[in-house]
């Protein structure tokens, strides 16, 4: 079709990062359900229909709209060897103009945790954000006690910036978060003013 834009995807050594598709529903829902106890301490409370097919379809439509509008890049982590959904990573709240920034959020299923998948995905999305989207700053936040998430960010070049009080509702409570950022190296402190 004329005028049809190619959907973005990013390839890593072990994965393809791409927008969610309706056909991902079963794999995603099973992974989320089996990882519920692993994920809920770190996430906003799940809606009663969180794992439902309609809620997933809404997620797929939102992902396509947000990517098309340039406000978010919501990727699923798809393992190359068997096309399984491993988790998701979203570059959200993409801000243009003087900020040229976005906010990173992610999750990985319990059975795939601590195998380097998320670190691989974070590195790929940061590279894509800097080289393709021309962003200058990527921000991320996590709970202070989330050692695995902090480690993935720090090993991916993110630097600790401080604490945001009552930053997000996690598992039904307003929680403080530690803030991190990754800055595009060729733009640090630079100005284009004469």
C-alpha positions as CSV (number, residue, x, y, z in Angstrom):
1,X,0.0,0.0,0.0
2,X,1.2,3.5,-0.8
3,X,1.9,5.7,2.2
4,X,2.0,2.8,4.6
5,X,4.9,3.3,7.1
6,X,7.0,0.4,8.2
7,X,6.6,-0.4,11.9
8,X,9.8,0.1,14.0
9,X,11.7,-2.9,15.4
10,X,15.1,-3.3,16.9
11,X,17.2,-6.4,16.7
12,X,19.6,-7.5,19.4
13,X,21.8,-10.6,19.7
14,X,19.0,-12.7,21.2
15,X,15.8,-10.8,20.6
16,X,13.6,-8.7,18.3
17,X,12.0,-5.7,20.0
18,X,8.8,-4.8,18.2
19,X,5.3,-3.4,18.8
20,X,2.8,-5.8,20.4
21,X,0.4,-7.7,18.0
22,X,-3.0,-9.3,18.7
23,X,-1.4,-12.7,18.1
24,X,0.9,-12.1,21.2
25,X,-2.1,-12.3,23.6
26,X,-1.9,-15.9,24.7
27,X,1.9,-15.9,25.3
28,X,1.7,-12.5,27.1
29,X,-1.2,-13.4,29.3
30,X,0.3,-16.7,30.4
31,X,3.7,-15.0,31.2
32,X,2.0,-12.2,33.1
33,X,-0.2,-14.6,35.1
34,X,2.7,-17.0,36.0
35,X,4.8,-13.9,36.9
36,X,2.1,-12.2,39.0
37,X,3.8,-12.6,42.4
38,X,7.2,-11.7,40.9
39,X,5.9,-8.5,39.2
40,X,3.2,-7.0,41.6
41,X,5.6,-5.6,44.2
42,X,7.1,-3.4,41.4
43,X,4.1,-2.4,39.4
44,X,0.9,-0.3,39.7
45,X,-2.1,-2.4,40.9
46,X,-3.5,-4.6,38.1
47,X,-7.1,-3.7,37.0
48,X,-9.6,-6.6,37.4
49,X,-9.5,-7.2,33.6
50,X,-5.7,-6.8,33.3
51,X,-5.2,-10.2,31.7
52,X,-8.4,-10.1,29.5
53,X,-8.4,-10.2,25.8
54,X,-10.1,-6.9,25.4
55,X,-7.7,-5.1,27.7
56,X,-4.9,-6.6,25.6
57,X,-6.5,-5.5,22.3
58,X,-6.7,-2.0,23.8
59,X,-3.0,-2.2,24.7
60,X,-2.1,-3.2,21.1
61,X,-4.2,-0.3,19.7
62,X,-2.7,2.2,22.2
63,X,0.8,1.0,21.2
64,X,0.2,1.6,17.5
65,X,-1.4,5.0,18.1
66,X,1.4,6.1,20.5
67,X,4.2,5.0,18.2
68,X,2.4,6.6,15.2
69,X,2.1,9.9,17.1
70,X,5.7,9.8,18.2
71,X,4.8,9.9,21.9
72,X,5.9,6.4,22.9
73,X,7.8,3.4,21.6
74,X,6.1,0.3,23.3
75,X,8.1,-2.8,22.4
76,X,7.6,-6.4,23.3
77,X,10.8,-8.5,23.8
78,X,10.6,-11.4,21.5
79,X,13.2,-14.2,21.8
80,X,14.6,-15.1,18.3
81,X,15.0,-18.8,19.0
82,X,11.3,-19.5,19.7
83,X,9.4,-16.2,19.2
84,X,8.3,-16.2,22.8
85,X,7.3,-13.0,24.6
86,X,9.9,-12.4,27.4
87,X,8.6,-9.0,28.6
88,X,8.2,-5.5,27.4
89,X,10.1,-2.2,27.3
90,X,8.5,1.2,26.6
91,X,10.1,4.5,25.9
92,X,7.2,6.7,26.9
93,X,6.5,10.4,27.4
94,X,8.7,11.3,24.4
95,X,9.2,15.1,24.6
96,X,10.5,17.1,21.6
97,X,11.7,20.7,21.5
98,X,14.3,21.7,24.0
99,X,13.9,18.5,26.1
100,X,14.4,15.8,23.4
101,X,13.8,13.3,26.2
102,X,11.8,10.2,27.0
103,X,11.1,7.9,30.0
104,X,11.9,4.2,30.0
105,X,9.8,1.5,31.7
106,X,10.1,-2.2,31.5
107,X,9.2,-5.6,32.9
108,X,10.5,-9.2,32.3
109,X,8.7,-12.5,33.1
110,X,10.0,-14.3,36.1
111,X,11.4,-17.3,34.2
112,X,13.5,-14.9,32.0
113,X,14.8,-12.7,34.9
114,X,18.5,-12.4,35.6
115,X,19.5,-13.7,32.2
116,X,20.6,-10.4,30.8
117,X,17.6,-10.0,28.5
118,X,16.5,-6.7,30.0
119,X,20.0,-5.2,30.0
120,X,20.3,-6.2,26.3
121,X,16.9,-4.5,25.6
122,X,17.7,-1.4,27.5
123,X,21.0,-0.9,25.6
124,X,19.2,-1.4,22.3
125,X,16.4,1.0,23.0
126,X,18.8,3.7,24.3
127,X,20.8,3.3,21.2
128,X,17.7,3.6,19.0
129,X,16.5,6.6,21.0
130,X,19.7,8.4,20.5
131,X,20.6,7.4,16.9
132,X,17.1,7.1,15.2
133,X,14.8,9.2,17.3
134,X,17.5,11.9,18.0
135,X,16.7,12.1,21.7
136,X,19.3,13.6,24.1
137,X,18.1,12.2,27.4
138,X,16.5,9.0,28.6
139,X,15.1,8.9,32.1
140,X,14.1,5.9,34.3
141,X,12.8,5.4,37.8
142,X,12.5,2.4,40.1
143,X,11.8,1.5,43.7
144,X,14.9,2.0,45.9
145,X,14.9,-1.7,46.9
146,X,14.6,-3.0,43.4
147,X,18.2,-4.1,43.2
148,X,17.8,-6.0,39.9
149,X,16.3,-3.0,38.1
150,X,18.9,-0.6,39.5
151,X,21.7,-2.9,38.5
152,X,20.3,-3.2,34.9
153,X,20.1,0.6,34.6
154,X,23.6,1.2,36.1
155,X,25.2,-1.5,33.9
156,X,23.5,0.1,30.9
157,X,25.1,3.5,31.5
158,X,22.4,5.2,33.5
159,X,23.5,7.5,36.3
160,X,21.7,8.0,39.6
161,X,20.1,11.5,39.9
162,X,18.1,11.4,43.1
163,X,14.8,10.5,44.7
164,X,11.3,11.5,43.7
165,X,8.9,11.6,46.6
166,X,5.6,9.7,46.1
167,X,6.5,9.3,42.5
168,X,4.1,6.5,41.5
169,X,1.4,4.3,42.9
170,X,2.9,0.9,43.1
171,X,0.9,-2.1,44.3
172,X,-1.7,0.3,45.7
173,X,0.6,2.7,47.6
174,X,2.3,6.0,46.7
175,X,6.0,5.2,46.6
176,X,9.3,7.1,46.4
177,X,11.5,6.2,43.4
178,X,15.1,6.6,42.6
179,X,15.7,8.5,39.4
180,X,18.3,7.7,36.7
181,X,19.2,9.2,33.4
182,X,21.3,8.3,30.4
183,X,22.6,11.2,28.4
184,X,23.6,11.2,24.7
185,X,27.4,11.6,25.0
186,X,27.9,14.0,22.1
187,X,25.4,16.5,23.5
188,X,26.5,16.8,27.1
189,X,26.8,20.5,28.0
190,X,26.8,21.5,24.3
191,X,25.0,24.5,23.0
192,X,24.2,25.4,19.4
193,X,24.2,29.1,20.2
194,X,26.9,30.9,18.3
